[in-house]
Amino acid sequence: MADSCCSSNKGEQPEDGVKSSCCSGASEVKVTTEAGESQGCCNGNAEDTATPEADNSKNCCSSQAAGETSEAAAKSCCSSESKSQKGEMAEYRIFGMDCPSCALSIEKGLSKLENIAEAKVNYTSAKLKVTGSDFEQVESEVQKLGFKVEPLKQNKNMKVYSVEGMDCGSCAKSIENHLNTIPAVNQVSVNFSTGKMKVEHKNSVEEIVTEVSKIGFKASLLSKNRPSTEETQKKGYGGIITSGVLIALGFAGSFTDVSTFLTTFLYAAAMVISGYKPVKSAFYSIKSRSLDMNVLMSAAAIGAALIGEWLEGATVVWLFALGTALQTMSMEKTRSSIRNLMNLAPSEAWIKVGSQLMKKPVEEVGVGDILVVKPGDRIPLDGEILKGESSINQAPITGESIPVDKEAGDTVYAGTINENGSLEIRVTKLAEDTTIAKIIHLVEEAQEQKAPTQAFIDKFAAVYTPIVFVLALVVMVLPPLIGFGTWGEWFYKGLELLVVACPCALVISTPVAIVSAIGNAAKNGVLIKGGTFLEKAGAITAIAFDKTGTLTEGKPKVAGIKAFNTSEDELLSIALTLEDYSTHPIAKTIVEFANERGIEPKSGEVFKSIVGKGVQATIDGVIHYAGNARLFEEKNIPLGGAEPVVQELQNKGKTVVIIGTNQEIIGVISVADSIRTTTVNALDGLKKAGIGQVVMLTGDNEGTARMISKEASVNRYFAELLPEDKVDAIKKLQSEGHKVAMVGDGINDAPALATADLGIAMGGAGTDTAMETADVVLMADNLEKLPHTINLSRKALGIIKQNIWFSLIVKFAALALIFPGWLTLWLAVLSDTGAAIIVILNALRLLKVSHTDK
């Protein structure tokens, strides 16, 4: 690929023989490189004629650009007009999609727009992501295809306002002209028909509202990400009811003396009312070279009318419209399972300014502002309590319905409920960065990722549909050409094949189940990062747990002190000096214990951490050690009289820290961690869910591991593990034929989490790292939700299989009934839309699965 740059209207010929060119004004250029690639660049009103073959890239540059061409690496400089320059990204919510082929039609339609570089539609989350330099035509293009579109977010400075008082289009123009005179306003667009104003500005919302009021109108900021679907769901039912009544009248009239012309007119009117939207959508789908259900159904209905089957044609269109409306309504229930989380956090907050309280949209609240939250209100933003005490219901974040007591210094999350007591909270995160916003973002991303089963079904459908479409054309033409039957008979069979050609129920079968399951998990405080991990969770046969902080509280306490030839305080002083530089939980426990007793540390130097064994430092010129028995064995320091003490403590399940020098053992400090209250119930639940191996991984000694494993009722344990040894333990389980999940904190256990088939992190509400790195995140810091997650995943896999088999059986049954002449057009439509509705309703059952279900 060659690099192209230019200055003014001058084209340059580089020495390597690869031509480059530039153009401006109204010029047009086409340049061919030695590799056979055509590249062009233009500016102003030039027409870009580039048609690259090798890398599908274009080359264009402004009249001011200057550059050079390199054989090793080619670069391109493009003007803002170039479609090859991706530019900014905007997101929209699409309403009315009832089949994944709808998403494909929208993508193809938008990709043809001049200033759109890329359009990606996800059917399950109903989100459209568009990359380009100008989004002015996006909404109108999507509406042409028969869908409703609503912008979600563009750049952070772009805000949407509602404007009251406009009575004509010139009012909108007046507002635009006035705001364009303000330096802080970069872009403004006012739509008179919708009463909405989009403004990209750098000044405050209050200033924009004030400027609009100056010219006689009232503006108010619309809260972000609060889409309403009720209007979309209800719209269109009137037309369906009207056309249904017309069909019924026509059908009843066919048994009386009513003229054929009148009954045909009634059927035709019903077709127009119910068929206008799908035919219009089909027209734009064909323009974008997309073969979706609207095209197939429109062709079938028009074909039926052409051969005089007006009742069939009208029934086909009416059933399709009804089925589409029911599918859309069912799908919106699935999509709203996550979207409703957006409404948990209030759209406005009370801010303390001096001694006054001011209500502001959450989007306008900054980090460091002071929130005032009254009893019974939801907390609008993440923050830290400055004043007050209360019980906070954190169910929206962690899935735990039992309120948590909070006081000054504690963290609170947006969307949680202040049960009692007034609170003053310092904001720590902006609206778009709150924990609940991240949950919504992660879950929507998860819903957009295809599971392996879904990817396979999509590939199958992509092959199946065109094959059946071509077969339908062959059936219409070939048999009557060779004299086998009449044209009307085979044309009708071909129309039936067209209807059966759309595998709607099949392609919906997997994504709806995945979206429902992920939505259910999110509401219960579990984040599943995508369909792939949902499927993996359902196949897990062994779960390995990190001991400290996972099975146990992770807050060990000093259980005993044994000093040899010195006092306890002297022993603790040495231990404090050594352990104060360690980040290990046990070291922190000893430091806290010594501080509580008022022990003063000694002067130490040359501190060194010995991974998996302990620490060392030089105190008063002598090297001191604090660690486990392996450390002293490695240093060839005999334990002497301390050995039986260490052995006895370890047999009681306690972790032992030995303090000594190269010459002697000074003393022993024992530390004990307690099992979480929820651990035993959680592990029993996993065994009931069919998990064959519940395994504990720990760096503790054999005695401690044995004691804890008995208390927790695990099947087996691996003791005295270094961090890298946990990876080997996971691999051993995998070599035994298990599908292994690893449960840890998402940071210290990262290698093991990555090695396991499924990585599960605990306590995601408190750590962004855990939310970002693990495959599954338990938002609460306990294991209670894990059995529910496994059960939910397995139910999801079962429902996916049910949906796939049901869809295939219905589809092949319809195909088999065509040629004997037993299938009618309206039955073909019913088999397709009816099967799709049943598949969706079956998947919706996953939203109702509770943690008590087995």
Salt bridges, closest charged atoms under 4 A:
GLU91 OE1 - LYS127 NZ 3.64
GLU118 OE1 - LYS86 NZ 3.71
GLU139 OE2 - LYS198 NZ 2.76
GLU176 OE1 - LYS173 NZ 3.80
GLU211 OE1 - HIS178 NE2 2.87
GLU211 OE2 - LYS214 NZ 3.04
GLU230 OE2 - LYS234 NZ 3.15
GLU231 OE1 - LYS148 NZ 3.76
GLU332 OE2 - ARG335 NH1 3.31
GLU332 OE1 - ARG339 NH1 3.21
GLU348 OE1 - LYS359 NZ 3.95
GLU384 OE1 - ARG426 NH2 3.36
GLU424 OE2 - LYS352 NZ 2.99
GLU432 OE2 - LYS156 NZ 3.86
GLU444 OE2 - ARG93 NH2 3.21
GLU444 OE1 - LYS127 NZ 2.97
GLU445 OE2 - HIS441 NE2 3.14
GLU448 OE2 - LYS127 NZ 3.87
GLU448 OE1 - LYS129 NZ 3.69
ASP458 OD2 - LYS450 NZ 2.76
ASP546 OD1 - LYS726 NZ 2.71
GLU568 OE1 - ARG597 NH2 3.84
ASP569 OD1 - ARG597 NH2 3.29
GLU570 OE2 - LYS602 NZ 2.98
GLU634 OE1 - LYS613 NZ 3.59
GLU648 OE2 - LYS652 NZ 3.50
ASP700 OD2 - LYS547 NZ 2.86
GLU736 OE1 - ARG716 NH1 2.95
GLU736 OE2 - LYS732 NZ 3.73
ASP749 OD1 - LYS726 NZ 3.12
ASP768 OD1 - LYS429 NZ 3.71
ASP768 OD2 - LYS438 NZ 3.04
ASP781 OD2 - ARG676 NH2 3.49
ASP832 OD1 - LYS811 NZ 2.87
